[in-house]
Amino acid sequence: MGKYFYQFCLILTAFLLFLFPEQCVAGAKNGLLLWSGTIVPTLLPFFLLTNLMMKYQTVHYISYLFYPLFKIFPRLNKDLAYTILMGFLCGYPLGGKIINDLVLSGSYTKKEGEALLVLCNNVSPMFSIGFTLTLILKGSLSVPLYFCCLYIPNLLYFIFILFKNKGTGFLHIHQEKPMTAVIKSFDDIVFDSLKTIFTIGIFIMVFSIVSALLQSGILPDAVSSPVIGMLEITTGISHVSLLALNFRQKAAAILAVSSFGGLCSMAQVKSVCQKSQLSMKSYLIFKMIFAVISSGMLLFLL
């Protein structure tokens, strides 16, 4: 079944490239411009940094910033503070990359990694402030209200998984000394980081082409608009901002797109978590639930 599905998709793609060459070229160009102008300078330094921190075993020192918390819960995994902090600050897909590396190193179990994948992969707050709140919503939406609605589902999820796994040693220390699964040379770290950033670029280009095709009007707006919103976060937010909705509905829809993150972000996360083989099923389900809760909260509070 899977083989025939991929064959059908490849044939359909070939037809679309021939039938809509201008839209495909424009979509590819937009995707590559987004990648080269925003993604590479934003993420590549962090990929290099996190790989070097894993190599020289400095990740766990971030926990010293949260000494009072770890004093109250001495068995709590010391890498948890680093994972959550970097995952929330840096955005997709760096949280997944960090979790993948820590699962491979033995710091987290696969079950813990899959739970943290849902929690620590979010849109960067810098992106939300600079792009969503400033450029798209023109400062018309309260920043605290936006982030409150965006992150409360994550907080509720974190409380949920802690209570669900209470007494099982979940997110506790599994080894006394930090280690890395493979000691890499500096050249290996550079090439791995470049491979990751190029893979992300391909995903962004592909999803941008699909978005350009949908925006060209090959499908009715009632069908294409929700799909565009689910494909790629930047394009999705821009598209939703142009829809004929009142401000309250538009803000809620934009927040839903931001909370979900897009299928493009999911593909990027899956790519960087390939070695640890973390499941994307629960990630997709909970991200959809988060999007509904976040948008519902904003509709209720706005």
Summary of the structure (lengths in Angstrom):
residues: 302
radius of gyration: 20.1
end to end distance: 46.2
largest distance: 63.1
contacts: 953
relative contact order: 0.14
helix: 76%
strand: 1%
